[in-house]
Amino acid sequence: ILGPRIGRFYDADGNELPEPHNFPPHSVALQVLGTFILWVGWYGFNPGSTLGISASGYADVSALCAVTTTLAAAAGSVSAMF
C-alpha cells in the first residue's frame, strides 16, 4: 500500500524509467463530491464537539464555530484559486 504507484517510476521488469510516467487526471466530479462530504463532516465535528464540551445554553459558541468553519473553507478555496 505504501510507496509510489506501480508503473510510475519503474517499468514492468523493474527497470527505472528515465522520466516518471504521467497518469491521467481523475474525475473532477468525484473530487468535488469528496470535498463537500469532508466539508459537511467538519460541520458535524467542529460545532458538534463544541456543544459536547460546553454547558447547556452555549449554542452561540457553536454557531460561532460553524461560522469560523465556513470562513476557513472559503479562505481555503480562494487561496487554492490563486
C-alpha positions in Angstrom: 0.0 0.0 0.0 2.8 2.4 0.8 5.1 3.7 -1.9 4.8 5.1 -5.4 2.1 3.9 -7.9 3.1 0.9 -9.9 4.4 1.9 -13.3 5.2 5.5 -12.2 9.0 5.2 -11.8 9.7 1.6 -12.9 8.5 -0.4 -15.9 7.0 -3.9 -15.6 10.5 -5.5 -15.5 11.7 -3.3 -12.6 13.9 -1.1 -14.7 13.9 2.6 -13.7 12.2 4.9 -16.3 14.2 7.9 -17.5 11.2 10.2 -16.7 8.3 9.5 -14.4 5.1 8.4 -16.2 2.2 10.8 -16.0 -1.1 9.3 -15.1 -4.3 10.9 -16.5 -6.3 13.1 -14.1 -9.1 11.6 -12.0 -12.7 12.5 -12.1 -13.2 16.1 -11.1 -16.8 15.4 -10.1 -15.7 12.9 -7.6 -13.1 15.3 -6.2 -15.7 18.0 -5.7 -18.1 15.4 -4.1 -15.3 14.3 -1.7 -14.6 17.9 -0.8 -18.2 18.6 0.0 -18.5 15.4 2.1 -15.4 16.4 4.0 -16.8 19.9 4.5 -20.1 18.7 5.8 -18.2 16.3 8.1 -16.3 19.3 9.6 -19.7 20.8 10.5 -20.6 17.7 12.4 -17.2 17.7 14.2 -16.4 21.3 15.0 -19.8 22.7 16.2 -20.9 19.3 17.5 -17.8 18.9 19.7 -18.3 22.4 20.9 -21.8 21.6 22.1 -20.5 18.4 23.6 -18.0 20.1 25.9 -19.9 23.3 26.7 -22.6 23.8 29.2 -26.2 24.0 28.1 -27.2 27.3 26.7 -23.9 27.9 24.8 -25.4 27.5 21.3 -23.9 30.9 20.3 -20.4 29.4 20.8 -21.3 26.5 18.5 -22.7 29.0 15.9 -19.5 31.0 16.0 -17.6 27.7 15.5 -19.8 27.0 12.4 -19.2 30.5 11.0 -15.4 30.0 11.5 -15.6 26.7 9.7 -17.4 28.3 6.8 -14.9 31.2 6.6 -12.0 28.7 6.8 -13.4 26.7 3.8 -13.9 29.9 1.9 -10.4 31.1 2.6 -9.0 27.8 1.5 -11.0 27.9 -1.7 -9.8 31.4 -2.5 -6.2 30.6 -1.8 -6.4 27.4 -3.9 -7.5 29.5 -6.9 -4.5 31.8 -6.9 
